[in-house]
Amino acid sequence: MRSLHIGFLAALGIAATFSVTSAQQAATPRPGVLTDDFGGVPNFEVAAQCIDWAVGRTTEWHTHPGDETALVIAGELQVEIEGVPTRIVNAGEAYHNKMGQVHRTTNISAGPARTWAVFVVEKSKPRNTNAAMPPGYAN
């Protein structure tokens, strides 16, 4: 487990050095997605990617078949997780969505945002599954 944390922190450190450019599309994975077996855990993989967020871009409510941790490289995101207070995450800060948590993310910046996201997910399942909007939330 310690090597997982060290590896993830190294990936975040590398991501923090990327330069910021304008987003061409909303929440678009950039070329160079790394996907590999997740060491020692059968049927799981790790995927790391840089994601550009256009101004105002909101994901649908969704879940992941594993954990997602992301570092905001540029901009400001609003992260809503069912049953958890809404959180504003600024450049240089990170957020974590646990396996199966219903959540959505919105770019609330005046300009484009960028994240470096790392997923540890089951191989046989889609990375995102749409979910119903939880009670008490608005569009």
C-alpha positions as CSV (number, residue, x, y, z in Angstrom):
1,M,0.0,0.0,0.0
2,R,2.9,2.4,0.8
3,S,4.3,1.9,-2.8
4,L,0.8,2.8,-4.2
5,H,0.8,6.1,-2.2
6,I,4.4,6.9,-3.3
7,G,3.6,6.1,-6.9
8,F,0.5,8.2,-6.9
9,L,2.2,11.2,-5.2
10,A,4.9,11.0,-7.9
11,A,2.3,11.0,-10.6
12,L,0.7,14.1,-9.1
13,G,4.1,15.8,-8.8
14,I,4.8,15.2,-12.5
15,A,1.3,16.5,-13.4
16,A,1.8,19.7,-11.4
17,T,4.6,20.6,-13.7
18,F,2.5,20.5,-16.9
19,S,1.8,23.9,-18.5
20,V,-1.7,25.2,-18.9
21,T,-3.3,25.8,-22.3
22,S,-6.9,26.5,-23.4
23,A,-9.3,23.6,-23.5
24,Q,-10.6,22.8,-26.9
25,Q,-13.5,20.5,-25.7
26,A,-15.3,20.0,-22.5
27,A,-13.8,17.4,-20.0
28,T,-11.8,15.9,-22.8
29,P,-9.1,13.3,-21.9
30,R,-5.8,14.4,-23.5
31,P,-3.6,12.1,-25.6
32,G,-1.3,9.9,-23.6
33,V,-3.6,8.1,-21.2
34,L,-1.6,5.6,-19.2
35,T,-3.5,2.3,-18.5
36,D,-1.8,-0.7,-16.8
37,D,-2.4,-3.6,-14.5
38,F,-2.8,-2.5,-10.9
39,G,0.1,-4.4,-9.1
40,G,-1.0,-7.3,-7.0
41,V,-4.8,-6.8,-7.3
42,P,-6.3,-9.2,-9.8
43,N,-8.8,-7.7,-12.4
44,F,-8.0,-4.1,-11.5
45,E,-6.1,-1.5,-13.5
46,V,-4.8,1.9,-13.0
47,A,-5.5,4.7,-15.5
48,A,-4.0,8.1,-15.4
49,Q,-4.9,11.0,-17.7
50,C,-5.0,14.7,-18.0
51,I,-8.5,16.1,-18.5
52,D,-9.4,19.6,-19.9
53,W,-12.6,21.2,-18.7
54,A,-14.3,23.9,-20.8
55,V,-15.9,26.9,-18.9
56,G,-19.1,25.7,-17.3
57,R,-18.6,22.0,-18.1
58,T,-20.6,19.7,-15.8
59,T,-20.4,16.0,-15.8
60,E,-23.5,14.0,-15.5
61,W,-24.1,12.3,-12.1
62,H,-22.2,9.1,-12.3
63,T,-20.1,6.5,-10.4
64,H,-16.9,4.6,-11.0
65,P,-16.1,0.9,-10.5
66,G,-13.2,1.9,-8.4
67,D,-11.6,5.0,-6.9
68,E,-10.8,8.3,-8.6
69,T,-8.3,10.8,-7.3
70,A,-7.6,14.0,-9.1
71,L,-5.3,17.0,-8.8
72,V,-6.6,20.3,-10.1
73,I,-3.8,21.8,-12.2
74,A,-5.7,24.9,-13.4
75,G,-9.0,26.4,-12.6
76,E,-11.6,25.8,-9.9
77,L,-14.0,22.8,-9.8
78,Q,-17.1,22.2,-7.7
79,V,-17.3,18.6,-6.6
80,E,-20.6,17.3,-5.4
81,I,-20.8,13.8,-3.8
82,E,-24.0,12.3,-2.6
83,G,-24.3,12.7,1.2
84,V,-21.2,14.9,1.5
85,P,-21.0,18.7,1.6
86,T,-20.2,20.3,-1.8
87,R,-16.5,21.1,-2.1
88,I,-14.7,23.8,-4.1
89,V,-11.3,22.5,-5.3
90,N,-8.8,25.0,-6.6
91,A,-5.6,24.6,-8.6
92,G,-3.0,22.8,-6.4
93,E,-5.7,20.9,-4.5
94,A,-6.9,17.3,-4.9
95,Y,-10.1,15.4,-4.5
96,H,-11.1,11.8,-4.1
97,N,-14.3,9.9,-5.2
98,K,-14.6,6.4,-3.7
99,M,-15.8,3.4,-5.6
100,G,-19.6,3.6,-6.2
101,Q,-20.1,7.1,-4.9
102,V,-22.6,9.1,-6.9
103,H,-21.0,12.4,-7.8
104,R,-20.6,15.2,-10.4
105,T,-18.0,17.8,-11.1
106,T,-18.4,21.3,-12.6
107,N,-15.8,23.8,-13.8
108,I,-16.9,27.0,-12.0
109,S,-13.8,29.0,-13.2
110,A,-13.9,32.0,-15.5
111,G,-11.6,30.1,-17.8
112,P,-10.7,26.5,-18.7
113,A,-9.7,24.0,-16.0
114,R,-7.4,21.0,-16.1
115,T,-7.1,18.0,-13.9
116,W,-4.7,15.0,-13.6
117,A,-6.9,12.1,-12.7
118,V,-5.9,8.6,-11.5
119,F,-8.4,5.8,-11.5
120,V,-8.0,2.4,-9.9
121,V,-10.9,0.4,-11.4
122,E,-12.2,-3.0,-12.3
123,K,-11.0,-4.0,-15.7
124,S,-14.2,-5.6,-16.9
125,K,-16.5,-2.5,-16.2
126,P,-16.9,0.8,-17.9
127,R,-14.9,3.6,-16.2
128,N,-18.1,5.7,-15.8
129,T,-21.7,4.7,-15.2
130,N,-24.4,7.3,-15.3
131,A,-26.5,7.6,-12.1
132,A,-29.7,9.4,-11.1
133,M,-29.5,12.8,-9.5
134,P,-29.6,12.2,-5.7
135,P,-32.6,13.7,-3.8
136,G,-31.9,17.3,-2.5
137,Y,-29.7,18.3,-5.5
138,A,-30.6,20.7,-8.3
139,N,-29.5,20.8,-11.9
